[in-house]
Amino acid sequence: MAPSRIRKAIGAVKDHTSIGLAKVRSGSSSIAALEVAVVKATRHKEQPPEDRHISEILSLTSYSHTLVSACLAIIARRLDRTKNWVVALKALVLVPCLLANGGRPYEQEIFFYTRCGTRYLNMSGFRDASTSSYGKSCDYSKFVRKYALYLDELLEFRMQGWRGEHGGRATSGEMVIAGSTPVCDMKIESLFSRARHLKQLLERFLACRPTGAAKNNRVVVVALYPIVKESFQLYCDVMEIIGILTDRFMQLDVPDMVRVHETFFCMSKQLDELDEFYDWCKTVRVVRSSECPRLEKISQKKLQTMNDFIQQKSAMLRNRRARSPNPKPVPEPELEEEMVKDLLLVPSEGFVEDEKGNELDEKTEIGDLLNLGEDLTSTGDELALAFLDDAGILEMITMTTKPWEAFKDSSDWETELVQSASRWSN
């Protein structure tokens, strides 16, 4: 028996065993019926899931919040245990069907549901082990990972938990439901945020285009149908943003104009890729030609016109700034306060000199009170007069004595000294 037939037989046995266990271990008949329907919709057989099984899942979960949680737990268990790309892709196909028909209960449950500590639709580590060919296995594994990544981004966009405001997934209290504010009434920053999210979502969708062996597989083609139909609404949202930004372009500042131009440039490339993707979908009959919208692209002429207008407005602003006189620098109030404080703390020069003068006067007055400021020569004269009582001697000394004179520079100081001594001897 060929290896492929052995794998198919093993897969059929696993499905039969899972159905039997679901009927036995489930305490509730509704949960047992729900698990059986999920296993039948995601069986290993390489065929698209049957609509009757999906309809049964929707009917069982439409009136019970408990069954919604149970359905997600069953799908999560299938995703965790399988290494078969067919089972994984069929389980993922149930998600857009439940989102489209189940309403907000499924959106909230899937958004806040965690699987093995990660996000519910996190399939980044999936590797197919059911295909003997390594190339085919890589093609199928890549498509499953990209498909799950797009669904995760789509779910977050529908719940509108804006990551730019909180740096991560929004909690139940921080959630903003889409459509709460009309797009035409949004501020420019909100428009840029929505445009960035739409670009990322469109990029995730374009990455779902299958390659290699996955392009011609019937299960892959059927799995593309719900997300391609969802992309039609995505295209309408993108064109709405483009129209609003185009209407506001002339009234924006230059930095915002540059951001609009960059956004349009990226979107023009994405719209070209989207047109090619739709052409391929028509070729392989994912959707009918009448279902696809006619795309309106952003022409290069429009981008060039926007670029020219940005340059003209920038040059006009530069010329206006160059003509305007330079304003006189206004002193900062903090510096003025510091200068006032310095003037109050540091005394003036006159004030210092007055203090010095007062100190000298005080010192002089103290010296006079102690009788230390008299001339030493006058004191000696008084002592001499006390010893000399004779009035004639006093007269003679007064007449003969000459006042002291300094020696002349030209004279001999020794001769002058002898002559002065001789006068005293006479």
C-alpha positions in Angstrom: 0.0 0.0 0.0 1.3 3.5 -0.9 2.3 5.9 1.9 -0.4 8.3 0.9 -3.1 5.7 1.2 -1.8 4.7 4.6 -2.0 8.3 5.8 -5.6 8.6 4.5 -6.6 5.4 6.3 -5.0 6.5 9.5 -6.8 9.9 9.2 -10.1 8.2 8.7 -9.5 6.0 11.8 -8.7 9.1 13.8 -11.9 10.9 12.7 -14.0 7.8 13.6 -12.3 7.5 17.0 -12.8 11.2 17.7 -16.5 11.0 16.9 -16.9 8.0 19.2 -15.1 9.7 22.1 -17.2 12.9 21.6 -20.4 10.9 22.1 -19.1 9.2 25.2 -17.2 11.8 27.2 -19.6 14.8 26.7 -22.1 15.1 29.6 -24.4 17.2 27.6 -26.1 16.0 24.4 -25.8 19.5 22.9 -22.1 19.6 23.4 -21.7 16.1 22.1 -23.6 17.0 19.0 -21.6 20.1 18.6 -18.3 18.2 18.8 -19.4 15.6 16.4 -20.4 18.3 13.9 -17.0 20.0 14.3 -15.1 16.8 13.8 -17.1 16.0 10.6 -16.5 19.5 9.3 -12.8 19.2 9.8 -12.1 15.5 8.9 -8.8 14.4 7.3 -10.4 13.8 3.9 -9.0 16.1 1.3 -12.3 17.7 0.4 -13.9 21.0 1.3 -16.1 21.0 4.4 -19.8 20.3 3.8 -22.2 23.1 4.3 -24.6 21.0 6.3 -22.1 20.5 9.0 -21.3 24.2 9.2 -25.1 25.0 9.3 -25.5 22.5 12.2 -22.7 24.2 14.1 -24.3 27.6 13.6 -27.8 26.4 14.7 -26.4 24.8 17.9 -24.5 27.9 19.0 -27.0 30.6 18.0 -28.9 30.6 21.2 -26.4 29.6 23.8 -23.3 31.6 25.0 -22.0 28.4 26.7 -22.1 26.5 23.4 -20.2 29.3 21.7 -17.3 28.9 24.2 -17.5 25.1 23.8 -17.3 25.4 20.0 -14.2 27.5 20.2 -12.6 25.1 22.7 -13.3 22.2 20.3 -11.8 24.0 17.3 -8.8 25.0 19.4 -8.2 21.4 20.5 -8.3 20.4 16.8 -5.8 23.0 15.9 -3.4 22.1 18.7 -3.3 18.4 18.1 -3.2 18.2 14.3 -0.2 18.2 12.0 -2.3 17.8 8.9 -2.7 20.9 6.8 -6.2 19.8 5.7 -7.6 19.5 9.2 -5.9 22.8 10.2 -7.2 24.7 7.2 -10.7 23.3 7.6 -10.7 24.4 11.2 -9.6 27.9 10.2 -12.3 28.1 7.5 -14.9 27.7 10.2 -13.8 31.0 11.8 -14.9 33.4 8.9 -18.1 31.4 8.6 -18.8 31.8 12.3 -17.8 35.5 12.2 -20.1 36.2 9.2 -23.1 34.3 10.5 -22.6 34.2 14.3 -22.5 37.9 15.0 -20.8 39.7 17.8 -20.8 36.8 20.3 -18.3 35.0 18.2 -16.2 38.1 17.6 -15.8 38.8 21.3 -15.2 35.2 22.3 -12.6 34.6 19.6 -10.9 38.0 20.3 -10.4 37.3 24.0 -9.9 33.6 23.8 -6.4 32.3 24.3 -5.0 29.0 23.0 -2.0 27.6 24.9 -1.2 31.0 26.3 -1.2 32.7 22.8 -3.8 34.3 20.6 -6.5 32.0 19.3 -5.5 32.2 15.7 -1.8 32.0 16.2 -0.5 29.4 13.8 3.1 30.7 13.3 4.6 27.4 14.4 2.5 25.1 12.2 4.3 22.5 10.1 2.6 20.0 7.9 3.7 16.4 8.4 1.1 14.6 6.2 2.6 15.2 2.8 5.5 13.1 1.5 6.8 15.8 -0.8 8.8 18.5 1.1 8.0 21.2 -1.4 4.3 20.6 -1.3 4.4 20.4 2.5 6.1 23.8 2.6 3.5 25.3 0.2 0.6 24.1 2.3 2.1 25.0 5.6 2.9 28.5 4.3 -0.7 29.0 3.2 -2.1 27.9 6.5 0.1 30.3 8.4 -0.8 33.2 6.2 -4.5 32.4 6.2 -4.5 32.4 10.1 -2.5 35.6 10.2 -5.1 37.4 8.0 -8.0 36.1 10.0 -6.3 37.4 13.2 -5.8 40.8 11.7 -9.4 40.9 10.3 -10.8 40.0 13.7 -8.8 42.8 15.4 -9.9 45.3 12.7 -13.6 44.4 13.2 -13.4 44.8 16.9 -11.4 48.1 16.4 -9.1 47.6 19.4 -6.7 50.3 18.3 -3.2 49.1 19.0 -1.6 52.5 18.5 -3.3 53.9 21.6 -2.4 51.2 24.1 0.6 49.4 22.5 -1.1 46.0 22.3 -4.5 44.3 22.2 -7.3 46.2 23.8 -9.1 44.8 26.8 -12.9 44.5 27.0 -13.1 47.9 28.7 -10.9 49.6 26.1 -12.6 48.2 23.1 -14.1 50.6 20.5 -16.7 49.1 18.2 -16.2 49.8 14.5 -18.5 52.5 13.1 -18.9 54.4 16.4 -17.6 57.5 14.7 -18.3 58.1 11.0 -15.1 58.1 8.9 -16.0 61.5 7.3 -16.1 63.1 10.8 -12.8 61.7 12.0 -9.8 63.9 12.8 -6.7 63.7 10.6 -4.8 61.5 13.1 -7.7 59.0 13.4 -7.8 58.9 9.6 -4.1 58.1 9.4 -4.5 55.4 12.0 -7.4 53.8 10.2 -5.5 54.0 6.9 -2.4 52.3 8.5 -4.6 49.5 9.8 -6.3 49.0 6.4 -2.9 48.9 4.7 -1.8 46.2 7.1 -5.0 44.2 6.7 -4.7 44.5 2.9 -1.1 43.3 3.1 -2.1 40.3 5.1 -4.8 39.4 2.5 -2.4 39.7 -0.4 0.0 37.4 1.4 -2.7 34.7 1.3 -2.3 34.2 -2.4 -1.2 30.5 -2.7 2.0 29.4 -4.3 3.3 26.2 -5.7 1.2 23.1 -5.3 -1.4 25.0 -3.1 -2.6 27.0 -6.1 -4.4 24.1 -7.7 -5.8 22.4 -4.6 -9.6 22.3 -4.3 -9.5 22.8 -0.5 -7.4 25.9 -0.8 -9.6 27.4 -3.5 -12.7 26.9 -1.4 -11.0 28.3 1.7 -10.2 31.5 -0.2 -13.8 32.2 -1.1 -14.9 33.7 2.3 -11.9 35.9 2.6 -12.0 37.1 -1.0 -15.6 38.2 -0.5 -14.6 39.9 2.7 -11.9 41.8 0.8 -14.5 43.5 -1.3 -15.6 45.4 1.8 -12.0 46.0 2.6 -11.5 47.6 -0.8 -14.5 49.9 -0.2 -13.0 51.0 3.1 -9.7 51.8 1.4 -11.3 53.9 -1.3 -13.4 55.8 1.3 -10.2 56.7 3.1 -8.5 57.8 -0.1 -11.5 60.0 -1.0 -11.6 61.7 2.3 -7.8 62.3 2.4 -8.0 63.7 -1.2 -10.7 66.2 -0.2 -8.7 67.4 2.8 -5.4 67.5 1.1 -5.4 71.2 0.1 -6.1 72.3 3.7 -3.4 70.3 5.4 0.0 71.4 6.6 3.1 70.3 4.7 4.0 67.4 7.1 0.5 66.0 6.9 0.6 66.4 3.1 3.8 64.3 3.0 2.1 61.6 5.1 -0.9 61.5 2.7 1.4 61.2 -0.3 3.3 58.3 1.3 0.1 56.6 2.2 -1.2 56.9 -1.4 2.1 55.7 -2.8 1.9 52.5 -0.7 -1.8 52.0 -1.5 -1.2 52.4 -5.2 1.1 49.4 -5.2 -1.3 47.4 -3.1 -4.1 48.1 -5.4 -2.1 46.9 -8.4 -1.3 43.6 -6.5 -5.0 43.3 -5.5 -6.0 43.7 -9.2 -3.7 40.8 -10.1 -5.0 38.7 -7.2 -8.6 39.2 -8.4 -7.6 38.2 -11.9 -6.1 35.0 -10.6 -9.2 34.3 -8.5 -11.4 34.7 -11.7 -9.1 32.4 -13.5 -9.2 29.5 -11.0 -12.9 30.3 -10.3 -12.6 31.3 -6.7 -15.3 33.8 -7.4 -17.4 34.8 -10.4 -16.3 37.7 -12.6 -19.5 39.5 -11.8 -18.8 39.4 -8.1 -15.5 41.2 -8.2 -15.6 45.0 -8.1 -13.9 47.1 -10.7 -10.9 48.6 -9.1 -10.0 52.3 -9.2 -6.3 52.7 -9.0 -4.2 55.7 -7.9 -2.5 56.9 -11.0 1.1 58.1 -11.2 -0.1 61.4 -12.5 -2.1 62.0 -9.4 0.9 61.2 -7.2 3.1 63.5 -9.2 0.6 66.3 -8.9 0.5 65.9 -5.2 4.2 65.9 -5.0 4.5 69.1 -7.1 1.9 70.9 -4.9 3.9 69.9 -1.7 7.1 71.3 -3.2 5.4 74.6 -4.2 3.8 75.1 -0.8 7.1 74.3 0.9 8.9 76.8 -1.3 6.3 79.5 -0.6 6.6 79.0 3.2 10.4 79.2 3.0 10.2 82.5 1.0 7.7 83.9 3.5 10.0 83.1 6.4 13.0 84.7 4.6 11.1 88.0 4.0 9.8 88.3 7.5 12.1 90.4 9.8 13.8 88.5 12.6 12.0 89.3 15.8 14.0 90.9 18.6 14.8 88.4 21.3 12.6 88.8 24.3 14.4 88.1 27.6 13.1 85.2 29.4 11.3 85.9 32.7 13.4 83.5 34.6 16.6 85.4 33.7 15.0 88.7 34.8 14.0 87.2 38.1 17.6 85.9 38.6 19.0 89.4 37.9 16.7 91.0 40.4 17.7 88.5 43.0 21.4 89.2 42.4 20.8 93.0 42.7 19.1 92.4 46.0 21.8 90.2 47.4 25.0 92.0 46.2 25.5 95.5 47.7 26.6 98.5 45.6 30.2 100.0 45.6 29.3 103.2 47.5 27.8 101.1 50.2 31.1 99.2 50.7 33.1 102.4 50.8 30.8 103.9 53.4 31.2 100.9 55.6 35.0 101.2 55.3 34.9 104.9 56.2 32.8 104.2 59.3 35.2 101.6 60.4 38.1 104.0 60.2 36.3 106.7 62.1 35.5 104.2 64.9 39.1 103.2 65.1 40.3 106.8 65.3 37.8 107.7 68.0 38.9 104.7 70.1 42.6 105.8 69.8 41.9 109.3 71.0 40.0 108.0 74.0 43.0 106.0 75.1 45.4 109.0 74.5 47.5 106.9 72.2 47.3 109.3 69.2 49.5 112.1 70.6 52.8 112.9 69.0 55.8 111.2 70.7 58.0 114.3 70.1 55.6 116.7 72.0 55.6 114.2 75.0 59.5 114.2 75.1 59.5 118.0 75.1 57.2 118.2 78.0 59.6 115.9 80.0 62.6 118.0 79.1 60.9 121.2 80.3 60.0 119.5 83.6 63.8 119.0 84.3 64.9 122.4 83.1 63.5 125.0 85.4 65.8 127.9 84.4 64.0 130.2 82.1 67.3 131.5 80.6 68.4 128.1 79.6 65.2 127.5 77.9 65.5 130.7 76.0 69.0 129.9 74.9 68.0 126.5 73.7 65.1 127.9 71.9 67.2 130.5 70.1 70.2 128.4 69.3 68.4 125.3 68.3 67.4 125.1 64.6 64.7 122.9 63.3 65.7 119.5 61.9 66.5 119.4 58.3 67.1 116.5 56.1 70.6 116.0 54.7 71.1 117.2 51.2 71.9 114.6 48.6 75.0 116.5 47.4 76.6 117.1 50.9 78.8 114.8 52.8 76.6 113.2 55.5 79.6 112.6 57.9 80.5 116.3 57.9 77.0 117.4 58.5 76.8 115.0 61.4 79.9 116.5 63.1 78.7 120.1 62.6 75.3 119.3 64.2 77.0 117.7 67.2 79.3 120.7 67.6 76.3 123.0 67.9 74.9 121.0 70.8 78.3 121.1 72.6 78.4 124.9 72.5 
